[in-house]
Each structure stands twice: as C-alpha cells, then as structure tokens.
C-alpha cells in the first residue's frame, strides 16, 4: 500500500534503488543535493542539476519539464552522504510562472523500479515561493527513510542552497538557471490528467520526459510499506520564523544545539528560511568507523535499538546525534498524528454538511444514520492514526530505555548511576543536558534537552509568576527558591564536566536572598569567591569580568595572546545573577548587557535568575538582553515552541532524587580534582 505523506511525516523505504517521479502544473527544474550527517552540502560537486545531472548513486533530468523521473541508488552514494534532498524550482527569465502559488500543486512520488509507489506527497500551501525542498531521503538507525518536507523559499534556488550550507550558493543558482535556459527548446511533458473527482491518474510508466533510469540489478525483497494513519488534507505552508528569536514571554523556540551553519539550527537561519531539525553541523566529516549495530530483528518485529547508533567520531558524539534524531522522530510522529486527527474531524464535518444540505435527510432516520456513519468514519481514521502513533512511540520509548543508561555524565539526569562514580574529565564534552522535553501524546517519553559546549548564549531561569500557568500556581517565594536551585544544579553540572581549573563560577546575590540554595556551592569551596552582595560587590564582579572580556578581545584581534596579563584567568567563566535587577544601577545594567552580548565569544557566560516583570521600569531597553538568553523555567511548563510543526514542548527542569546527596558528592569530586591538579 502507498503511504500518502503529509508535511513533516516520514516513512521507511523498503528498498534502496528508487525512482522519484515529479508532476507539476508547469515546467520546473528538478535537482537533488547530497548532505552529510549534519545536513551540509559540502560543495557544488554534491548537487545534481540540469547542468551537472549525474552523481554517484544519483541522476536527474537535464531540462525544465512538467514531469521528471530522478534515479536514486542509495547503496551507491558515498559513505559520507546521509541525506538526499529533492528540490524543485521554477525556471527564471522564460516568461512562465514566478511563484508556485499560481500553478497546480506539485506531486512527488517515490517508487520502485517497477513503478510501484512507495510514498507520495502533494506540495500544497505554496504561495510566493519559487523554489521548494520537496522530499528528503535520510539514514536513521541503519535504514533509509523518506520525509515529506515541502519547505518553500521566496528567494528561490540561491536561498535554498545557502540554507543547506553551500558556499557560493548565489553563483551556482545562477549557473543552474542558465543551463536550464539553454535547454528550454526541448519538449516538455504536460502534467498527468486527473479524474473528475480530482484524483491523480497513476501510471506505471513515467511522463513524457523519461529521465534517467538506474541499471537493472537484482532487487532485495521489498518489505510491506506501513500504511499511514490517514490521508490528511495537506496543511497550509508551515509558518517560518527564525528559531533564534524567542517568543516572549509565552514561548521560546526549541533549538537543537548549535554549530551553525544553523540549526536547529543553530545559528539563526535567515528570515524566511526553514526550521531545520537536522543534527547540528560540525566542522569535520563523520568518521568511516561504523557505529554499533542492532542485533538482527525477529521476523515481523522492529529492529532492537542500540545506544550510540548514530554517526560520530566518539561515543559521546554518536549519543548526542542519536538524541536529536529521537527528538526529530517524536516531533514528526506527533505532527502526523495530529494532522490525521484534524483531517478526520474535517472529513466528518464535510460529510455531515453534504448530507444535511438535502432537506429530505433532515426528517426521519436518514439524518441520524448520516451522522452515525460520519462519526464512525472519523473514529476509524482516528483509531488508525493512534495505532501508528503508538507503534512509533513504543519504538522511541524502547530506544530511550537503551540510550538513557548509556549517557555520559554531561548528558545524564541526576538520577543516573553514572554520577555516583563520576570523575572530573580531562577533556571538555561536546554538550550539556539542561533538562527534558516531552509532548502530551506520551508524557512519560522524555527527550534530553542538550546544548552545545562551550555555551553560545546565556541562560535565563524565569522566576516570574506571570510567565506561565504552571508558575502562576506556585507561591512567589517558592518559585524564586526553585529558580535558584535550578541555577545551582546547572552551575554544578558545568563545574563537573569541565577539566579541573578550566571553569570558574562567580555569583551576584545583591540582597543575600539565595544563601540557602547556594549553600552546596559555597560549602564545597568551588566558587571563584564569596557571593557578591550590595552595590560594591555587584560593581566589583562586573568590573572584573568586563575587564577580562575587553583584554581577551583585544588580544584576539591583535593576534597577541601571549601579551595577556599573567593574573588573567583565561578559563571559561560563568556569572550567576540572582534577582536581577535588584542591586543594579544603570552602569551595572549596561555592563551586564555587554557581558551577555560579547562574553560568550571569549568564554564569559551568563546564568540569570530573574522575573522580567521586575525589570519593567527599564522599558524596552532590556528587551535585547532577554532575547539573547535561552529561557527555561524552574517548574515544568509547555513554553518551548516548535515553529516548524507547531508543537509546544513541555520543559522539565533538572532535579536531584529526593533525599539524594548526589550534588554534594559531585561537588566534592570537583574540589578533589582541583586539589590534585594544584588549582
């Protein structure tokens, strides 16, 4: 059975030799890009387009046409390729349509070599876009899947290629359009006909332009494709907003950590660009060493999950990439389920409207029967959608059960036994766990929220009661204490995962209100100095850190790192600020904003515990400060927005098990490591 995908939904591919068939309402340019494990297109040689139609394992048409057939052999792709993105674009300068909103919705089908459809996707909801990423074929747990993307770009090919990390995107886009213009004299095929009901007429043979076909090789037995939950009406184009701009105060975007080129980017994408949930982009390629593989599955059963089955140079990197792969899968599984349920409700309403529009059905039992039949169809579609969702959630839960015990301390929850034997490492880990994320479809399925190290932005623990419904139900004093306890746990984790002496923590507590939560840090002697109190203490700490930022910046720009003063601590610094803006004058506020903006680039980071309402007297002058920080809450709350698929993720802050002394044990290990290192 064919899987008819909706935007964001994925489907397992039962074979590796495929054709991708495109039908459009007007001539379009069809091409494909190859991406590494981070989704980056490494160069023009990783793009198949009319001017360069062949790559290993991939071949596309050499002209603009209303119908295309792209040949893909996934096994023939280079080992460094983990993604194949199929792109469509309108040819420029030929007098045709300039935006997809004025043409019939493109239709894309993934088929076997015999023409059997595996998955299809209709790209509805396009408007001003002149280029679109249609489908993505990607590796997941040793298997290949297809994902319906449907992300459009109003600025065309150049914007789309640039979003995939290609250097010189504008020049290559221009050369592609030029190559297309030279070939437009060739015939183009009309779109396939449609039945009176509007359904597509599917052909085993391709459109007029046959395009490339792979050489005939023996095919592995095809698995039976899983039927999707329903055939939902395609949603309108997903709203696009750069993830780096948090929605305040209601929602902040979930940002898979960052080594931009993006992502989720993670440096913020350009306005109008897509939210990319690909694994964060690295500055080197994935190693050839294969990750662990799962034991063979029993017939009829899913493959058993294995911790660390993603790509990476080390187990830590493989686990990191696997966690964000789980985040992707959970987001899309929930999106597909919600879309199917919405479709079922919409279909029921339409059937009821059609039935009851006939006056003869309003009297007697005809109307009741129509309502019962419509509700029965709705319930059947919803049940099928839930069945598919439960299957996907069960697989993710099994994967989480395997991954969580295998996590290193930097990624592990405080209840993980790894902390009881923790030793301060000699190398910096690549990421840090800030808490957990979950969706209402299965609240028990938690995905760790990881951020890259060194931190690229500060953190704000929101202690305000007006920030969310959950906070409004919590007493103000308790909320402030919980916020400070959350900040202490983050500071302790940072101290525990950095090599001895390479991370220092400074605390500003103007009124001394956080003495209780700060006691573990103070008693362990791991702070750079006593918590600063009063105006003089605040000014002293800010002056010290501002001087460090200034000196390091000047040394870096001058290329004279050896000229730094001998008393300057060049290790990473964390400033924890409690109850901002209490105890801050205008000069101190300016210095704090400077540290938030300039500090992360030279190793000075900010962790604020504050209620934004308390700073309302400053007006909009502090808005850039709040936007520069990653906002989290001290109580569980669904404030993290997922703008690509529309989810509101619930964030669970870190907590230590009741009665546990794991925090004290970890801080004692930090102290012992510093003494052993003589620091």
N, C-alpha and C positions, 0 to 999 in steps of 0.2 A: 504494500500500500504506500502511496505517496504521502510524504509529510509536507503539508502546506504551511509554511512558516509565517510567523508574524515578526515584526521588527524586534530584534534582540533575542529571538528564540534560536536554539541550536539543535542539531540532530546528528547522530553518529553516522558516519559514512561506512557502508558495508564493504566497499572495495576501494582500491587506490587508483585505478585507471578510469577516468571520468571524462565526460563532456559537459561543458556549461553552455547552455543554449539561451540566447538573449533574443527577445522580441520587443521591439519598441515602436512607438507610433510615428517616428520619423527617423532618418538616418542618424546613428550615433557612432561615436568612436568607442570601441571596446578594447580594454587592455587589462593587464594584471601586474601587480607588484609583489615582490618577494620580501618578506620581513624576517628578521632574526628573532631570537627569543624575547626581545624587548619590543618587537613590532617595528623596528627601524629598518628603512630601506637604505642600504649602505652605499648605493651609487646607481648611476644610470644603467649599469650593466645588470641591475636587479629588476628591471622594468621591461615587460614585453608590451610593445605598442606597434602601430602600423609601420613606423619607420625601422623597427627592430623587432620583428614578430616572433622570434624563436629564442627560448632559453632552455637549459636542461630541464626536461620534465614539463615544459610549458610552451604552448604555441597559440597565437591569436591571429585574427584576421588582419589583412593589410589595407583595409579601406573602411570608410564610414558606410554603414548599412543599417537597414531597419531590422535585420536578423543576423545573428552571429552564432558560430559554434567555436568555443575555445576548448582545446585539448589539454588535459592535465594528467600527468603521471606522477603521483605523489612519491612513489618509491624512487623515481629518477631525480628528484630535487636534491640539491646539495645538502649535506648534513647540517649546515649552519642555518638552513631555512626552516622556519617553524610556522610561517603564515603565508598564505596566498590570498591577496585581496583583489577581487574583481571590480574594476572601475568602469564607469560609463561616462561619457562626456559628449556634449553637443558640439559639432564642428563649428568653428568660428569663421566669420567673414565669407559665408556662402549664401547668405540671404535666407537661411532657414530659421527655425525657432531658436531663440536665445535663452530660453528657460524651460525647464521640464514641466512647469505648471501649465503650459499651453499645448502640451502633447498628451497622448494617451499614456497611462502609467506603464512604464517598462515592466516586463515579465521575465524572470530569470528561472531557469530550471537546471538542476544538477541531475545528470542521467548517467546510466551505464553505457557501455559501447553499443549495446543492442537497442538503445533508445528508451529503455525503461526508466521512468522518472523516479528519482530517489527523494528529492526535496524540491519545492518550488517556492517562489517569493514574488509577490507583486508589490512594486515600489510605489505605493500610494502616498498622498500627502505632500508631494513635492510642489514647490511654487517657484521661487526666484532662482533656484539652484540651476547651474549649468553643468555641474559635474556631480557624481554621486558614487560613493563606495557601496556597491550592491551586496556582495557576499564576501565572506571570509572563510577560508579553509584553514584550520589550525590544529596543531597537535595538542592532545590532552591525555595524560596518563598512558602514553604509548600508542594511542589511537588517534585517528583523524576525525574531525567533526566539521560540519558546516554551520555557519552562523549567519542569520539574516541581519544585515547591518542597516542599509537604507539611509545612510548619513549623507546629506547633500551639502554642497558648497556653492554659495552665490558667486564667489570669485573664480570659480572654475578649476581647471586642472592644476594650475600653479598652487592654489591654496591647498588642494587635496594632497598633492605630492609633498608640499612643505610640512603638512601636518604629520606625515609619516616619516619625517626626519631627513628628507632628501636635501642635500646641499645643491644649490643651483636649480631649484625647482622651477623658477620662472623661465629660465633659459630652455630647460628640457620641455616644458609645456609648450613653449612657442615652437620648438622643433617638431613636436608631435603634430601640432595643428598644421604646420607647413607640409609635413609628409602626407597628412590627410588631404590637404588641398590639392596636391599633385595627383592624387588617385581618385578624385571625385568623378572623373569621366567614366569610371567603371560602373556597371549596373548595380543597382541596389534592390533588395527584396522588399516587398510590402510586408506589413505585419500580418500574422496569421489571422484568418477570419474568426469571427465569434458567432455563436449561435444566437437566436433571438432572445434566449434567456441571459445572454451576456457571458456565458461560459467560454473558456478558451477551447479551440479545436486543437487537440494534441496530435502530433504526427510522429511516427517512428523515425521518419527521415527528417533531415534538417530543412531550414529555409533555403531560399534560392542560392545564397552565398554559403556553400558548404563549409568553408573554413577548413582549418587543419584537422586531421584525424590522426590519432596515435597508431603506431604499428600494431598489428594484431599479435597479441601474446596470450598465453593461457591465463584465464581469469580464476582467481580463488573463488570458492563457493560464496555466494552472496548471502549475507545474513538477512533475516527479515527485518525491514525497517520498522521502527516503533512508530505507531500512529500517534500524532499529536492529540492533545486533549480535545481540540475542537478546531474549527476553521474560522477563526475570528475575523471580523471585519478589520481591515488594516487601520491602525490608529493614524491620526494626523501626524505630521512631521514632529519628531520629538523636540521640545524646546531645548535650545542650546545656550548654555551660559558657562563662562569660564569658571572652572572649579576653584580658582584661587581667590574668588571674591565671595566670601561667606555671606549668606543671607542673614542679616542681623535684625532682631535677636532670635527669630524663630528657627532658623535653620542654617546650618553650615554644610557645605558640600563634603561628602566623604571623598578624601583624596588618597588614593593609593600612592604610596610614597614616591618620592620624587627624585629622579635624577633627570631633569628634563633634558632632553627634548620635551617632554611634557612632565608626567602624567598628570595625573592619573593617568594623572598626568604628570607632570608634576613640576614642571614649571608650568605656569598657567598657559593654556592654549590661547591662541589668538581669538578675539571675539568672533563668534560665528563658527568656530571650529568645533569638532566633536568632543564629547567627554570620552576619553579612552581608558578602558579598564584593563588594558594590556599590562603585562608585568613591567615594572619600571625599567627604564632604559639604562644600560650600563655603558661604560666606555671601552669595553673589550668584548670579544665574541665569546660565546659559550664554549666550553671545552669539549673535545671529542669524546671524553670518557663518558660512557652511558650511565645514567642514574640507576638506582635499584629498580628491579622489575618485579612485578607481582607474580605470585605462583599461578600456574595455569588454572583457569576457572573450570568448574564442572560444567558439563553441557547444560544449557538453559539458565546458567547463573552468570551474574555480572562478575567481572574480574575483581579479585580481592585488592583493596587499596594497600599501598605501601608508602611509608613515610619517606619523603625525600625523592619522589619520582619525577620531579621537575628538573629542568636543566640548571646548571650552575657549576662553578669551579670548586665549591666546597659543599659539605652537607648543610651548613648554615644557609648558604645562598639557595640551595635546592629547596629547603624547607620554606624559606622566605617566598620564593616564587610559587611554591605549591599552595601556600596560604592565600595568596592573592588570586590564584586560579580558583580556589574554593569560593572566594568572595564573588568572582565573576559568575561561577555556575549557580550560586544561590540567588544572585540578583536576577539572572535571566530565567531561572526556573520559576521564581515568583512572578516575574513580569509576564511570562507566558500563561501562567495560571490565571492571573488577574485579567488579562486580555480575553482569555477564553470565557471566563465568567461574565465579563461585560458583554461579550458577543451573545452569549446565551440569553441574557436579560433583554438585550436589544432585539434579538430574533423573536422572543416571546411577545414583546410589545408590538412588533410589526405584524405578527400573525393575528394577534387579538384585534388590532386596528382593522386589518383587512376583513376579518370575519364579521366583526360587529358593524362595519360600514354598510353591510347588507341588512336592510330593515327586516327581512324575513328571519334573520338569525337572532333578532332581539326578543322574539316571543317564543315561548316553549323551551324545549330542552336543547335546541341547536346551539344557542349561545353558551350554555353550560358545558356542552361537550367540547366546543371550540376552546373554551378556557382550560378545561382539563387536559386536552391534547397539547395545547401550547405549554402549559406548566410541566407536563410530563416530558416534553422535548427539552425544556430548559433544565429540568432536573437530571435528565440523561447526559446532556452535554456537560453540566457542572460536575456530575459524578465522574465522567471520563477525564475531565481536566484534573480533578482532585486525585484520581488514581495515578495519573502520570506524575503529578507533583509529589505525591507520597513516595513513589518509586525513586524520584530524583533526590528527595530529601533523605530517604533511607540510605542511599549510596553516599551522600555527603556526610551524614551522621557517622557511618562506618569509617569514612576517611578521617573525620575529625577524631574519632576514638583512637585511631592509629597514630595520627600526627601529634596530638597534644602530649602524650607521654615522651615523645622523641624530641621535644623542643629544647633548645639550649636555654640557659637562664635568662638571657636578654629577651627571648620570645615567650617565656613560660609564665603562667599565672603564679601567684604567690602560694597556691596550694600544691604546686608541682613538687614532687620529692627532689627534683634537681637542686633546689635551693638548700637543702639540708647538707649537701656535700659540696656546696659552691666554693670555688676558689677564684679569687680575682684574676682575670685573664691577663695575658701579656700582650694581646692584640685586641684592637677595637672591633666589636661585632658590627655587622652591616645595618642592623635595625634594632628598634626598641619597641616593646609592647606598651601601649597606652591604655588598654582596656579591651573590651569585647564589643562586637556588633551582632545584632540579631534582628530578624523580621518576625512579624506576628504570625505568619503561617506556621512557624515552629520555633517558639521562643527558646526551647532548650538547645537548639543548634547554634552555637556561638562561633563566630569567626574572629580570631585575634586582630585587633587594630594595630598595625605595625607602622612606624615612621622610620625613615632612614636616619642613620647617624653619619657624620655629625648633624645635629638638628639644623634644618634650613629655615625654620621660623620658630618664633617663641610660642609658648602655650599659655592660655588663659583659662583658669579654673573659675567658672562663673558662680559666684556665691550669692547672686541676687534671687529673690523670691519671685520676681516678675518675669524671670527668664523662661519658665515653662510651667506646665500644670503640675508636674511632679514636685518642682521646687516650691510652688505656691502652697502645697500641702505640708511643707516641712517648716518647723519653727526656725525663726531667723538665726538665733544663736546656735542651734544645732547645725543649721546649714553652713554657717561660717566655719564651724569646727570641722565638719565633714570636708569642706573645701580645702582647708589647710592640711588635714590628714591625707587627702588625695595628693596634694602637692609634695608632702614629705615622702610618700611612697614613690613618686616619680623621681624625686631627687636621690633617694636611697638606691633606686634601681640604676640610675645613671652612675652613681659612685661605684656600684658593684660591678658594672660591666666595662668600665674604663680601666686600663692598666694603672698600676699604683702611681699616684702623684701626677697623673695626666688630666685630672678633672678636679676642680675646686668649686665649692658651693658657698655663696655669700647670701645672707638673709637680711632683709629690711623688715622690721616689725615695729613701726613707729611708736605704738602705744603699749607694746609688750603683751598684746592680747593673745598671741599664739604660743605662749610658753608651754602649755600642755602638749599640743601636737608636735612642737619642735623638740620636746624632751629627748626622744631617741637619737636625733642628730647631735644635740648638744652633749648628752651623756657619753656618746661614743667618741666624741672629740674629732669628728670628721669635717666640721665646718672650718672655713678659712679664718674665721674669727667669731666672736660672740655676736648674736643677732643685734643689728644696729637699731637703736631706739632714739627718739627725739630728733629734732631738726638737725643737730650737729652730726649725729650718727648717719642719718639719711644722706646728708651732703658729703660726708667723708667717703662712704661706699660708692656713691655715684661718681665722685671726682676720681677715685681710684680706677674704676672700670672705664670711665670715659678716657682717661689718660692712656690706659692700655690700648683701647681701640685706636686712638689717634696715632700712637707710636708705631703700632704694628702696621697700620695702613700706610704710614709714611715710609716705613722700611720696605714694605712690599712694592710700593710704587717706585721707589728708588733702587730696588734690587740690592738693598744693603741690609739683609737680615742680621749680619754679624755685628752691626752697629747698635743693636738694641741694648739698653741698659742691663747690666748683669742682675739687677734685682727684679727685673720684669719677669713675671710668671707667664710663659708662653703656652701653658697648657689650656685646655678648654675651661671656660668659666661659666657658672650658672648663677644668676641672680634671682632669688626668690623674694617676691614682694608681697607682703600681706596687707590687706585693707587699703589698697590704693583707692583714692588719692589722699587719704588721711596722712598728715605729716609732710606733704609735698607742697612746696611753694612753686611759683611759676618757673623759676630756674630749674628746680628739680624735675618738674614735669617735662621741660624741654630736654633735659639730659636723658630722661627715661625714653622719650620718643627717639632720641638719637641712638641709644643703645638698641632699641627694637629694630630700627632701620639698618644700621651699619654694623651692629655687633655680630650677627650670625656669620657673616663672611670672614671674620677674623677670630672666631672662636669664643664670642661672648653671647650667651643666650639668656632669654628672659622667661621666667615662670611666674605669672601673676595670679594672685588670688584677689578677686575684686568683684564688686557689684557695679555694673555700668551705670545704674541709676545714681549711685553716689557721686559720680563724676559729671552729672548732668549740668552742673554750674559752668563747666568749661565749654558747653555747647558743642558745635561740630568740630572744634579744634582737635579733639581726641579721636574723631572717627577713624583717621588713618591708623592710629595705634591699635584700635580694636580689630580692624580689618587685617592687620598684619599678623595677628596671632591666631593660632588654632584653638578654637573654643571647645572646651569639654565641660562636663558638669559633675558635681560630686554625688549626684543621685541619678539613677537610671532614667533616661529620658530620650524620646524619639526626636532629637533635634538635628541629627545629621542628615542632610538632604542628598539625595541621589538624583541629580537633574537629568541624567540620560534616560533612565527607565522610570523615574518618578517615585522611587521608594523613599520613605522616611525611616532611616535605620535607627534602632534603639541602641544607644551607647550605654554600656555598663562600666562604671569606673572600677579600678582595681581595688581589691580589699584583701586583707590577710584573714586566714581562717580564725574563727572565734577562739580565744584562749591561746593562740599560737604565739611563739616568741621568734618567729622566723625573721622578722625585721631586725630585732636585736642581734640575732646570730649573724645575719648578713653584714650588718654594720661592724660587728666585731671582726669579721673576716677582712673587711676593708681596712680597719685600723691595724690589724696584724700584718697585712700585706704592705702597708705604708712603712711600718717599722722595719720590716725585713728589707725593704728597698732603701731604707735610710732617708725617707722623705716625710 
